[in-house]
Amino acid sequence: MKQKDIALIVLIAGISAVASFVVSNKLFVTPANRQQQVEVVDVIDPSFTTPNNKYFNSNSIDPTQNSQLGTNNNENPFNGN
């Protein structure tokens, strides 16, 4: 390599380093701009009141149980019969 080639490579590397530094400062958020206000959460109270007996009692309907309407013994309902 000639002396001019090495100087040209160093010059291009220096210019690209300065350009990447300037662009990265514009694209990425600085630590001063990284601050953000958030809501303060209230303290959770460990006491729990019992729910209303009108809705939560031993006689209420359990929606998680399977229910069947009528009797249907047809194992293959879509066979066309």
N, C-alpha and C positions, 0 to 999 in steps of 0.2 A: 504494500500500500504506500501511496505517496503521502507526503506531509499534508497536502491539501485535502486528501480524503479523510484523514484522521481529524483534522480541524473541522471539516464539514460535518462529520458524524457527531462530534462533541457539540457543535453549534446546534444541530437539529435536536439532539437529546436535551440540551438545556432549554431550548424554546418549547419543546413538548412537555417538559417537566413544569415550567412556569404556566403554560396553558392549562395543563391538567389540574394544577393547584388552584387556579382562578376559577375554572369551571366547577370543580368539586366544592369550593366555598359557596358558589351560587346555588348548586343543586341540593346539597345536604344542609340540614338544619344545624345551626350553631347551638352550643349549650345554653346560651343566654335566651334563645328563642324556644327552647325545649320545655319551658315551664308552662304548666297548664293547671287551671283551677279545677278542683273536683268537689263533689258534694260530700258533706260529712254525714256518715251513717250513724243513726241513733243506736244506743246500746240496746241489745236484745234482753228483754226481761225474762228471767228463767221461770217465773211463775206462769202457770197455765190454768185458765178457768175451764171448768167442765162444760162441754157443749150442751145445747138445748136438748132436753129429753124428748121433745116433739119430733126431732129428726134423727137423733142417735139413741135408739133404744133396742131392746132385744127382739121386738116384734116388727121392726122395719124390714123392708124388702132389700135383699142383697142383689144388686145389679150385676155382680160378677158371676152369678150362678147361671148355668145353662137353663133355658126354659123351652118347653116343647108345647106347641099348640095343636091339640088333637092327636090322633094316632095315625101314623103313616108307616106302614111296614114295607113299602116299596123300596128295595135296596138300589134299584136302577131307575130313577124317575125319568130319565131322558132317552129311553130306549124306543119310544114311539108307540107303546101299547096303551 
